[in-house]
Amino acid sequence: MATGQRTTRERIIEAATKLFYGEGIRAVSVDAVAAKAGLTKRTLYYHFASKDDLIVAYLEGRDQPNLAAFRRWFDETPGPLADKVRGIFVELAISAGKPSWKGCGFLRTTAELAAMPRHPAIRAGAAHKKKFEDWLAGIFAEEGLAEAERLARRIVLLLDGSFAQVLLHRDPAYMEEAGAAAHALVEMARPRGGTGTA
């Protein structure tokens, strides 16, 4: 029975993810999620007490896959540290060029819930962004870069700013320019005489 419940829960989250990311959380009703999952609304509410709980589950489901993608892009980009950081932006620009790309799900959800700053989904989004920032700061500190935490925060600002600009202009070049700026920041922070490799 536990397996069946888990499978049903996963089906609901998968349906919610497609709809919430594609159309926005406010535009999608619980009925629509249930229909997408091929379930009754009663079954959905058996697994999720409210739509708010489902929104949180949607974001939490994106957390680790997104972080894993950032780490993979970083690791697979050849060259020194600055190149690897820029590689994350390059890959995001490629993703942003696809018709299915709708921006950052965490930022879009936060924007829709701006009037409810204590909503648990906003906390989930903030936690995701902080994990990425802390991961970068850890890498920068290991490499001996100056002010690793401040540098990581600046990279996050460039990243999220580029999400906003690409969403506005539908031009992935903004992501690439942000990557170039991130590359320059990392290069400037590199210890003199160091290689800056990860």
Stockholm file with secondary structure:
# STOCKHOLM 1.0

chainA/1-198         MATGQRTTRERIIEAATKLFYGEGIRAVSVDAVAAKAGLTKRTLYYHFASKDDLIVAYLEGRDQPNLAAFRRWFDETPGPLADKVRGIFVELAISAGKPSWKGCGFLRTTAELAAMPRHPAIRAGAAHKKKFEDWLAGIFAEEGLAEAERLARRIVLLLDGSFAQVLLHRDPAYMEEAGAAAHALVEMARPRGGTGTA
#=GR chainA/1-198 SS CHHHHHHHHHHHHHHHHHHHHHHCTTTCCHHHHHHHHTSCHHHHHHHCSSHHHHHHHHHHHHHHHHHHHHHHHHHHSCSSHHHHHHHHHHHHHHHHTSTTCCCCHHHHHHHHTTTCTTCHHHHHHHHHHHHHHHHHHHHHHHTTCTTHHHHHHHHHHHHHHHHHHHHHHCCTHHHHHHHHHHHHHHHHHSCTTCCCCC
#=GC SS_cons         CHHHHHHHHHHHHHHHHHHHHHHCTTTCCHHHHHHHHTSCHHHHHHHCSSHHHHHHHHHHHHHHHHHHHHHHHHHHSCSSHHHHHHHHHHHHHHHHTSTTCCCCHHHHHHHHTTTCTTCHHHHHHHHHHHHHHHHHHHHHHHTTCTTHHHHHHHHHHHHHHHHHHHHHHCCTHHHHHHHHHHHHHHHHHSCTTCCCCC
//
